[in-house]
Amino acid sequence: MKKVSEEQTNNRTAERTNKDEDSAVSSLHRAMLIVRALAAQAEHGLRISDLCQALGLTQATAHRLLQQLIEEGLVEQTGQRKLYRLSIEFFALAARSGDQGGLRALARPALLRLGAALGDSVFLLVRAGFDALCLDRWEGPFPIRSFTGDVGGRVPLGVGQGAMAILAHLPAPEQEEIVRFNVPRLLHMSNLDGVYLRTEAAKARAQGYANTNSGLIEGMAGVAVPVFDGNQRVVAALSVGTLASRLNAERLPVVTALLQREAAALQMQINPFDRSLRRPADELAGS
């Protein structure tokens, strides 16, 4: 028998270790594919056959990975239809991690500073599809009405100063798609048509803020500025809503400058590669 050298033994051990590591990485990758597929169908769940077909996995592999995810508490199987879905524990983990650096948490100090300095209500709005959504607000001492209402409220992009500030700074093709989609939704608002939305968007983009009062909420006025990330992509809007008498020609530049200063400071803190920015409204799910 040939004597196996120590070097050969070490080489074979290293090869087995590398294969084991490659196998672990491959399993992790496939497990994450399953997690993403289940996340896309979070409401209804998926059968194992659906996962196999969508991801190109064998039933044995899919079953093994699902059982491992269930053991870790990240996936659960529900009902007689044998559907798999992400567990409550998974969403709890996501919520806890999201609290550390989400846009809402980053912007909260800016809202507090603006509220203290101005004495007016301040809003943080983000895009949610064809709408703007109120992600956070600071309530001022003056009783006001707003298009979005409380946190979680929505309004079509282009309606109100905050929603217009976001719309105005989107890429032109995206902006046009939104205008075309939203015009039929605004038929009950007599003066908000396609011409109005395009004209006001161009105006807001040129001057760097939106302040046109549509007159739809009597006695109210506001001004909003866009918030960009490091790649100059609009991710939100900071908006002040107040009584019309408090936002005259003399006060408007002061309020706008304060908003722009906070927006610029916020931009420096925003990571443009943060995936949560693609769906910032999801932060409310962990509130």
N, C-alpha and C positions, 0 to 999 in steps of 0.2 A: 504494500500500500504506500502511496505517496504521502509524504509528510506535508501537511498543510502549514504553510508559513504563517507567522503572526500577522504579517502584512496582508496576506490574502484574506485571513479571517476578519481583520479590521475593515477591509474593503467590502466584503460581503455584508457585514453588519451595517456599514454606512449605506449600502444600497437598499437594504431592508428598511432602514430608518427613513430614507428619502421616499421610498414607496409608500410607507405608512403616512408620512407627512403629506404627500401628494393626495393620498386617499382621503385624509382628513379634510384637506382644503376642498377637494371635489365634493365631499359630503356637505360641508358647510355651504358651498356655493349652491348646491341643489336644494338644501334646506331653505336658504334665503329666497330662491325662486318660488318655493312653495308659500313662504310667508307673504311675498309680494302678490302672488296670485290670490291668496285668501284675503289680503287687504283690499284688492280690487273688487271683491265680492263680499265685503264685510257684512252687509245686511242679510244676505241670503245663504252664504256658505257654499261649499263645493263638495261633490262626491269625489271619491278617489279616482273614479274613471274619468271625471272631468279634468282632474289635475294631470293624470297620465297623458291624456290627449293633448292638453294645452302645453305641457312642458316636455313631452317626449320621454317620459320616464316609464320604466316597467312598473307593473303593479307591486311587485315585491320591493323595489327600491322606494317607491312612494310610501308604501305601508311602513317600512322600516323608519324612514325619516319622520313621518307623521307621529309614530309612536314615541320617538325621541323628543319631538317638540311637545307632545302631550305630557311626557314625564317631566319636562322642564316647566310645565305650566303655561306655555305660550299658545297652545292650540287645544281646542276641545271638540268633542264629537257630540252632536246633539240630535235628539229626535229619532224616530223610527226610520227616517230616510237616510240615516248614516251620513249626515252632512258634517263636514269639518269647517270650523271657523276659528278666527283668532279669539283668544280668551280675554276675559276682563283683566287678568294679570298683565297681558301684553300691553293693553291700552293704559294701564296704570303706570307701567314702566315708561311708556312713551310720554305720558303726561308729566311724570316727575323729571325726566330728562329735558323736556321742552321748557319747563319752567325756568331753567338756568339761563337761557340766552335767547328766548323768543323775542319777536319784535315788540310784543305788548310789554314785556318786562323792560326791554331797552328804552322804550318810549315813555314809560310811566314817569320818570323824573322830569322829562321835558313838559309833560302835561301839567305836573304840579307847579313847576316854575312859571309856566305861562299863565296858569290860573291865578297864582299868587300875584304876579306882576300886573295882570290886566283886570282881574275881577270879573271875567266873563267865562262862559262855558267853553271848554276846549275839547275837541274830538280827534281821535285817531281813526282814520278810515283806511281800509284796504280793499283791493279788488277781490271779488268773489264771482268769477264768471263774467256775466254781463252786468253785474251789480257792484255797488260799493257797499261794504259792510262796516258797521261801527265796531271796531275792535276794542276801543276803550274811550272813556270820556271823564272829564272833570267838571262837576256841576258848579256853575257860578251862582252868585246870590240873586241874579235877576231871573224871573220866570220866563223861560223861552220855550218855543216849539221848534222842533227840527224835523227834517225829512226822515232821518233814520230812527229817531226816538232814542231808546235806551241801547245799551251794549247788546250786540247781536242783531240790531235792526238793519234792514236793507233798503236800498233805493237804486233804481236804474242808473248806471253810469251816465253822467251828464246832468243829472238833476241835483241841484244844490252845489254850493261852492266846492266842497270836498270831493264829491264825485266828479265834478268837472275838472278839478286840478289833476286827478288821476287820468281821466280820459284824454285830456289835452296833451299829455306827455307820453302817451303810448305811441309805438310805431304807426305810421300812417295806414298801412293795410289793416292792422289790428283795430285801429280807431274806426276806420270805415265799416268794418264788419260789425262792430258794436253799435254804431249809429243805425245801420240798416236793421239790425235786430231789435233795437230798442224803440225806434219810432212808432211801430204799431202798438207798443205797450204804453205809449204816452198820449194816446188819442183823447183821453179824458182831460189832459192838460192842454188847453186850447192853443197856447202860444209856443209850446215846445214841439217843434217839428224838426225835420232834418236840416233845414237851413239854419235854424237857431242853434242846434247842437254843433254844427260844423263851424259857424261863425264865432260862437263863444269859445270853442276849443282853440281856434286859431288865435283869438285874442288872448286867452289865458296863457297859451304857450309863448306868445310874443312878449308879454309883460312879466311872465314868471309867476303869476298868481291869478286866482279866480276870485272875483268879487261881485259879479253881476247879480243883482237882486231880481229874480224872476217875478216877484210879486205874488207868488202862490201862497206864501205864508205871510199874512198881513202884519206889518209892524216889526218884522224880523229882518235882520241883515247878517252878513257873514263874509269872511275872507279865508282863503285856504291856499296853502303852498304845497308843492309836491315834495316827497321824500325819496331820494335816490339811493341806490347802493353804490359800491365802489366802481361798478361798470356803467354808471349813469343810466341805470334802468329804474324806472319809477316803481316803487314797492308800496307806497302809502301816501297819505296826505295828512297834514296837520291843519286843522280848521278851527276857527273861532266863530261861535254863534252868539249873537247878542241882539239887543233892541236896536232898531234902525237909528234911533236918536243918539246912540252911543258910538256909531261908526260913521261919523261925518268925514268931510274931506280933510280936516286937520288931523284926525286921529287915525285914519286909515293907513298912512305911511308908517306910523309908529307901530301899529299892530302887525302890519305886514313884515316890517324889519325884524321884529321879535320872532315871528314865526319862521322866517327864513334863517335866522341865526340858529334856532333850535334844530331846524331841518338839516342844516349843514353839519352841526355837531353830531346829530344822529347818524348821518351818512358815514361819518368816520368810524362808527362802531359796528356798522352792518357788514357782515361777511357776505360778499356776493355769491359765494359758493354754498351758502347755507340752504339746504333743500327745503327747510321749513318755510322759506320765503315764497316758495311756489304756491303754498296753500296756507297763508298765515291765519286764515279764519279757523283752521283746525285747532288753534290754540284755545279757543273758547270751549272745546270739548273737555279740556283738562281743568277748567275753572272751577 
